[in-house]
Amino acid sequence: MKIRCLVKRSGDLYVAMSLEFGLAAQANTLAEAKTKLKAQIAEYIEDINEEKDDFQKQYLLNRKGPWRWFLPYYVACLLNKVHLNASKIVEVISFQDIDGTIKHA
């Protein structure tokens, strides 16, 4: 499972967002924002794996972030595809299986 994320600057803070799960983390540095979001995602997936109700598992796995997070993500992806530097807008990051801990319901 690919987990699409983006990080953007908001004033003095960096805000990292997971499009797949609607999770967000903020920090003073880019690296710290990414680390916090990755930890949140890992904990969220752990909670999903512990969930007994299959309906609830599916709900949690299919929960998405707000649509307004998707627009800057796809704009940055498009700009990067045409070789324009989108890193001034957002940084697009992806996590693959967060250390292999995702188990599909």
C-alpha positions in Angstrom: 0.0 0.0 0.0 1.4 3.4 -1.0 0.6 6.2 1.5 0.6 9.6 -0.2 1.7 12.5 2.0 2.6 16.1 1.5 4.4 18.7 3.6 3.9 22.4 3.3 5.0 25.4 5.2 2.5 27.3 7.2 4.0 30.4 8.8 6.9 29.2 10.9 5.7 25.6 11.0 5.9 22.6 8.6 2.6 20.7 8.3 2.8 17.1 7.1 -0.4 15.4 5.9 -1.4 11.9 5.0 -3.9 11.9 2.1 -4.8 8.2 2.7 -5.8 8.5 6.4 -6.5 12.2 7.1 -3.7 12.5 9.6 -1.6 15.6 10.1 1.5 16.6 12.2 3.3 19.9 12.6 6.7 20.8 13.7 9.4 23.5 13.5 11.5 21.5 10.9 10.7 19.6 7.8 12.5 16.4 9.1 10.6 16.6 12.4 7.2 17.0 10.7 8.0 13.9 8.5 9.1 11.9 11.5 6.0 12.8 13.5 3.7 11.9 10.6 5.4 8.6 10.0 5.0 7.7 13.7 1.3 8.7 13.6 0.7 6.6 10.5 2.5 3.6 12.1 0.4 3.9 15.2 -2.8 4.3 13.2 -2.0 1.2 11.2 -1.3 -0.7 14.4 -4.7 0.4 15.7 -6.3 -0.9 12.5 -4.6 -4.2 12.8 -5.8 -4.6 16.4 -9.4 -3.8 15.4 -11.7 -6.8 15.6 -14.6 -5.5 13.6 -14.0 -6.0 9.8 -16.4 -3.3 8.9 -14.6 -0.8 11.1 -11.2 -2.0 9.7 -12.4 -1.2 6.2 -13.7 2.1 7.3 -10.4 3.1 8.8 -8.4 1.8 5.8 -10.5 3.8 3.4 -10.7 7.0 5.3 -9.2 9.9 3.3 -8.0 13.3 4.1 -10.0 16.4 3.1 -10.1 17.2 -0.7 -8.2 20.5 -0.1 -5.1 18.4 0.7 -5.3 16.5 -2.6 -5.1 19.6 -4.8 -1.7 20.8 -3.7 -0.4 17.2 -3.8 -1.5 16.7 -7.4 -0.3 20.1 -8.5 3.1 19.4 -7.1 3.2 16.0 -8.8 2.3 17.6 -12.1 4.9 20.3 -11.7 7.5 17.7 -10.9 6.5 15.6 -13.9 7.2 18.6 -16.2 10.4 19.2 -14.4 9.5 22.3 -12.6 10.5 22.6 -9.0 7.4 22.2 -6.9 9.3 21.9 -3.6 8.6 25.6 -2.9 4.9 24.8 -2.8 4.8 21.4 -1.1 7.1 18.4 -0.7 5.5 15.2 -1.9 6.5 12.2 0.1 5.3 8.6 0.1 5.7 5.8 2.6 5.6 2.2 1.5 4.1 -0.1 4.1 5.6 1.9 7.0 8.3 -0.8 7.8 6.1 -3.6 6.4 3.5 -3.3 9.2 0.4 -2.8 7.0 -1.9 -5.9 7.0 -4.8 -5.7 4.7 -8.2 -6.4 6.3 
